[in-house]
């Protein structure tokens, strides 16, 4: 999860993935007559400084029996933060609100 922590250089494969995802989303937006799209990493204001801008998601087990997931790309479930002060809590894909997008990437053993 710390691969893209503040103060660390972005590894070239991560930068390439970000560039490709951004290019794809901009192309889809342009093809659909959208008004433009900005693509960025999750800002610190959304989850706080303890969550890196690119975070690994993993199952969470509190008792070894029941599993859940970290809050993931759901602006309606964000904790109180400067982000919620500015944008509020809302269903993802609400018109005029920032959208959260998750990219699921399976890494090779060499990476």
GUVEXGU-794943 format. One line per 2 residues: number of its first residue (from 1); for each residue x, y, z of N, C-alpha, C. Coordinates in steps of 0.2 Angstrom, whole numbers. Example, Ala and Ser with C-alpha at 12.3 -4.5 7.8 and 13.67 -1.06 7.14 Angstrom:
2
1> 66/-28/39/62/-22/39/66/-16/39  64/-11/35/68/-5/36/64/0/39
END
This chain:
111
1> 4/-6/0/0/0/0/4/6/0  10/6/2/15/12/3/19/13/-4
3> 17/9/-9/21/10/-15/20/17/-18  15/21/-17/14/27/-19/13/32/-13
5> 16/31/-8/16/35/-2/19/42/-4  17/47/0/20/54/-1/27/54/0
7> 31/57/-4/38/57/-4/42/52/-8  38/47/-10/41/42/-14/40/43/-22
9> 45/41/-26/44/41/-33/39/36/-35  35/38/-40/30/33/-43/34/28/-47
11> 33/21/-46/36/16/-50/34/17/-57  38/16/-62/36/16/-69/30/12/-71
13> 29/6/-69/23/2/-70/16/6/-68  17/9/-62/11/12/-59/9/19/-63
15> 15/22/-65/14/28/-69/11/26/-76  13/21/-79/10/19/-85/3/17/-84
17> 1/13/-79/-6/11/-78/-10/18/-77  -8/23/-73/-12/29/-72/-13/32/-79
19> -7/33/-83/-8/36/-90/-13/32/-94  -13/26/-94/-18/22/-98/-25/23/-96
21> -26/22/-89/-33/23/-87/-35/30/-88  -31/35/-87/-33/42/-89/-35/43/-96
23> -31/40/-100/-32/41/-108/-38/38/-109  -40/32/-107/-46/28/-108/-52/32/-106
25> -52/35/-100/-58/39/-97/-59/45/-101  -53/48/-103/-54/55/-107/-57/53/-114
27> -55/48/-117/-57/46/-123/-65/44/-123  -67/40/-118/-74/38/-117/-78/45/-116
29> -76/49/-112/-79/55/-110/-80/59/-117  -75/60/-121/-75/64/-127/-80/61/-132
31> -79/54/-133/-84/51/-137/-91/51/-136  -93/52/-129/-100/53/-127/-102/60/-127
33> -98/65/-129/-100/72/-129/-99/75/-122  -95/72/-117/-95/74/-111/-91/81/-110
35> -91/84/-104/-89/91/-104/-81/91/-101  -78/85/-102/-71/85/-99/-71/81/-93
37> -65/78/-92/-64/74/-86/-57/75/-83  -56/76/-77/-50/76/-73/-49/69/-70
39> -43/67/-71/-41/60/-67/-35/62/-63  -36/59/-56/-31/60/-51/-31/55/-46
41> -26/54/-42/-26/49/-37/-31/52/-31  -33/47/-27/-37/49/-22/-34/54/-17
43> -37/60/-16/-34/65/-12/-33/63/-5  -28/65/-1/-27/64/6/-34/67/10
45> -37/72/7/-43/75/11/-48/70/11  -49/64/7/-54/60/7/-54/55/13
47> -48/52/14/-47/46/19/-42/48/24  -39/54/24/-34/56/29/-27/54/27
49> -22/56/30/-15/55/29/-13/48/29  -16/44/33/-14/37/34/-16/32/29
51> -20/34/24/-21/30/18/-17/33/12  -13/29/9/-9/32/3/-14/33/-3
53> -12/37/-8/-16/39/-13/-18/33/-18  -14/28/-18/-16/21/-21/-15/16/-16
55> -21/14/-14/-21/9/-8/-23/2/-10  -20/-3/-7/-22/-10/-9/-28/-11/-5
57> -32/-15/-8/-38/-17/-4/-38/-24/-2  -40/-26/4/-39/-33/6/-45/-34/10
59> -47/-41/11/-52/-43/15/-50/-41/23  -55/-40/27/-54/-38/34/-58/-43/38
61> -54/-46/43/-58/-51/47/-57/-49/54  -62/-48/58/-62/-46/65/-62/-52/69
63> -65/-58/67/-65/-63/72/-63/-70/68  -60/-70/62/-58/-76/59/-64/-79/55
65> -70/-77/56/-76/-80/53/-79/-75/48  -81/-69/50/-84/-64/46/-79/-60/42
67> -80/-59/36/-76/-55/32/-79/-49/29  -76/-43/28/-79/-37/25/-73/-34/21
69> -74/-28/18/-69/-25/14/-68/-18/17  -62/-15/15/-61/-8/17/-66/-4/13
71> -67/2/16/-71/7/12/-68/8/5  -71/7/0/-68/7/-7/-72/10/-12
73> -70/16/-14/-73/20/-20/-80/21/-19  -82/22/-12/-89/24/-11/-90/30/-7
75> -91/36/-11/-91/42/-7/-97/43/-2  -101/38/-2/-107/39/3/-104/36/10
77> -99/32/10/-96/29/16/-90/32/19  -88/38/16/-82/41/18/-83/44/25
79> -77/43/29/-77/46/36/-77/54/36  -79/57/41/-79/64/41/-72/67/39
81> -71/72/35/-65/74/32/-66/80/28  -61/84/26/-61/90/22/-65/88/16
83> -64/82/13/-68/80/7/-75/80/8  -78/77/13/-85/77/15/-87/84/16
85> -83/88/20/-85/95/21/-87/99/14  -83/97/9/-83/101/3/-89/98/-2
87> -89/91/-2/-93/87/-7/-99/84/-4  -99/83/3/-104/79/6/-103/71/5
89> -108/68/7/-108/60/6/-113/59/0  -112/56/-5/-117/55/-10/-115/48/-14
91> -120/46/-17/-119/40/-21/-114/41/-27  -110/36/-28/-105/37/-34/-109/38/-40
93> -106/42/-45/-109/43/-51/-115/48/-51  -115/52/-45/-120/57/-45/-118/63/-49
95> -123/66/-53/-121/71/-58/-118/77/-54  -112/79/-57/-109/85/-54/-104/84/-48
97> -104/78/-46/-99/76/-41/-93/72/-43  -88/72/-40/-82/68/-41/-84/60/-41
99> -82/57/-46/-83/49/-46/-77/46/-44  -78/41/-40/-72/36/-38/-72/30/-42
101> -66/29/-44/-65/23/-49/-60/19/-46  -61/12/-46/-56/7/-44/-53/3/-50
103> -47/2/-50/-44/-2/-55/-41/-8/-51  -43/-14/-53/-41/-20/-50/-35/-23/-55
105> -30/-23/-52/-24/-25/-56/-20/-32/-52  -19/-37/-57/-16/-43/-54/-9/-42/-56
107> -4/-42/-51/3/-41/-53/6/-47/-54  11/-47/-59/15/-53/-60/20/-54/-54
109> 23/-60/-53/28/-62/-48/34/-57/-48  36/-55/-54/42/-51/-55/41/-44/-53
111> 35/-42/-53/33/-35/-51/34/-34/-43
END
